[in-house]
Amino acid sequence: MDELLNAAREAVSKAYVPYSEYAVGAAIETAAGGVYTGANLEVSNYSNSLHAEEVALSRALMDGHEEFDRIAVSSEAGDGPTPCGMCRQTLSEFAGPDFEVIADAPDGPETYRLGELLPHAFSGANLGVE
């Protein structure tokens, strides 16, 4: 867990957050053992901003990975961030309910399962696609 969390912490320094000044870094581990990082990237209208988890996941997907074991999330504030609802839903497209989410909390890492954070995810099954 330390290496993944350290990668998320390092990614925080790559954040572009001129408006909120809330820097977040994420590191996602593929089923093959690779690690991809991302940081949040803000634009002035906020709705076009990218979240750290999205950036990390996108980088892994672009390299051909579609199976993931866990993600670590850290913030410059050190307040134990977990993925937002939108990122939870996006992660659920590629990871099951047992997918591990590690939050860099003030008193040490806290571990959650995606199914715990997003108990009733919308999926392809809702659309008749398995």
C-alpha positions as CSV (number, residue, x, y, z in Angstrom):
1,M,0.0,0.0,0.0
2,D,2.9,2.4,0.7
3,E,4.1,2.5,-2.8
4,L,0.7,3.2,-4.3
5,L,-0.1,5.9,-1.6
6,N,3.3,7.5,-2.2
7,A,2.6,7.7,-5.9
8,A,-0.7,9.4,-5.2
9,R,1.1,11.9,-2.8
10,E,3.7,12.6,-5.5
11,A,0.9,13.3,-8.1
12,V,-0.5,16.0,-5.8
13,S,2.4,18.2,-6.9
14,K,1.2,18.0,-10.5
15,A,-2.3,19.4,-9.8
16,Y,-3.4,22.6,-11.6
17,V,-5.8,24.2,-9.1
18,P,-5.7,28.0,-9.5
19,Y,-9.3,28.5,-8.4
20,S,-10.0,26.0,-5.5
21,E,-6.4,25.6,-4.5
22,Y,-7.4,22.0,-3.5
23,A,-4.8,19.8,-5.0
24,V,-5.5,16.1,-5.3
25,G,-3.4,13.2,-6.6
26,A,-4.4,9.6,-7.4
27,A,-2.6,6.4,-8.2
28,I,-4.5,3.4,-9.7
29,E,-3.0,-0.1,-9.8
30,T,-3.8,-2.3,-12.7
31,A,-4.5,-6.0,-12.4
32,A,-1.2,-6.5,-14.1
33,G,0.6,-4.6,-11.3
34,G,1.2,-1.3,-13.2
35,V,0.6,2.1,-11.6
36,Y,-0.8,5.2,-13.3
37,T,-1.1,8.5,-11.6
38,G,-3.3,11.6,-12.1
39,A,-3.9,15.0,-10.6
40,N,-6.8,17.3,-10.7
41,L,-6.8,19.9,-13.4
42,E,-9.1,22.9,-13.0
43,V,-10.5,25.3,-15.6
44,S,-12.4,28.5,-14.7
45,N,-15.9,27.0,-15.4
46,Y,-15.2,24.0,-13.1
47,S,-17.5,21.7,-15.0
48,N,-14.8,21.0,-17.5
49,S,-12.2,20.3,-14.8
50,L,-10.7,16.8,-14.5
51,H,-10.5,14.9,-11.3
52,A,-7.3,13.1,-10.3
53,E,-9.0,9.7,-10.3
54,E,-10.3,10.3,-13.9
55,V,-6.9,11.3,-15.1
56,A,-5.2,8.3,-13.6
57,L,-7.9,5.9,-14.9
58,S,-7.8,7.5,-18.4
59,R,-4.0,7.2,-18.6
60,A,-4.3,3.5,-17.8
61,L,-7.1,2.9,-20.2
62,M,-5.2,4.6,-23.0
63,D,-2.4,2.1,-22.4
64,G,-4.8,-0.8,-22.8
65,H,-5.6,-1.7,-19.2
66,E,-9.2,-2.4,-18.3
67,E,-8.9,-4.3,-15.0
68,F,-7.9,-2.7,-11.8
69,D,-7.2,-3.7,-8.2
70,R,-7.1,-0.5,-6.2
71,I,-6.7,3.2,-6.1
72,A,-5.0,5.6,-3.6
73,V,-6.1,9.2,-3.3
74,S,-4.2,12.0,-1.5
75,S,-4.7,15.7,-1.2
76,E,-2.4,18.6,-0.3
77,A,-4.8,19.4,2.6
78,G,-4.2,15.9,4.0
79,D,-7.9,15.5,4.8
80,G,-8.5,11.9,3.7
81,P,-10.2,12.4,0.4
82,T,-12.3,9.7,-1.2
83,P,-13.4,9.8,-4.9
84,C,-16.5,12.0,-5.5
85,G,-19.7,10.4,-6.7
86,M,-18.9,11.0,-10.3
87,C,-15.5,9.3,-10.0
88,R,-17.0,6.4,-8.0
89,Q,-19.4,5.8,-10.8
90,T,-16.7,6.0,-13.4
91,L,-14.5,3.6,-11.4
92,S,-17.4,1.1,-11.1
93,E,-17.4,0.8,-14.9
94,F,-14.0,-0.9,-14.7
95,A,-13.9,-2.3,-11.1
96,G,-16.2,-4.4,-9.0
97,P,-17.6,-3.7,-5.5
98,D,-14.4,-5.2,-3.9
99,F,-12.2,-2.7,-5.6
100,E,-10.0,-1.1,-2.9
101,V,-10.0,2.7,-2.3
102,I,-7.2,4.0,-0.1
103,A,-7.7,7.5,1.4
104,D,-4.7,9.3,2.7
105,A,-6.2,10.3,6.0
106,P,-4.6,12.5,8.8
107,D,-4.3,9.5,11.2
108,G,-3.0,7.1,8.5
109,P,-4.5,5.4,5.4
110,E,-8.1,4.4,5.5
111,T,-9.3,1.6,3.2
112,Y,-12.7,1.3,1.7
113,R,-14.4,-0.9,-0.9
114,L,-16.0,0.7,-3.9
115,G,-19.2,-1.2,-3.1
116,E,-19.2,0.4,0.3
117,L,-18.7,3.9,-1.2
118,L,-21.2,3.4,-4.1
119,P,-23.6,0.6,-3.0
120,H,-26.0,0.8,-5.9
121,A,-23.9,1.6,-8.9
122,F,-25.5,2.1,-12.3
123,S,-24.0,-0.4,-14.7
124,G,-24.3,-1.9,-18.2
125,A,-26.7,-4.4,-16.6
126,N,-29.1,-1.5,-16.1
127,L,-29.0,-1.0,-19.9
128,G,-29.3,-4.7,-20.7
129,V,-25.6,-5.1,-21.5
130,E,-23.5,-7.6,-19.6
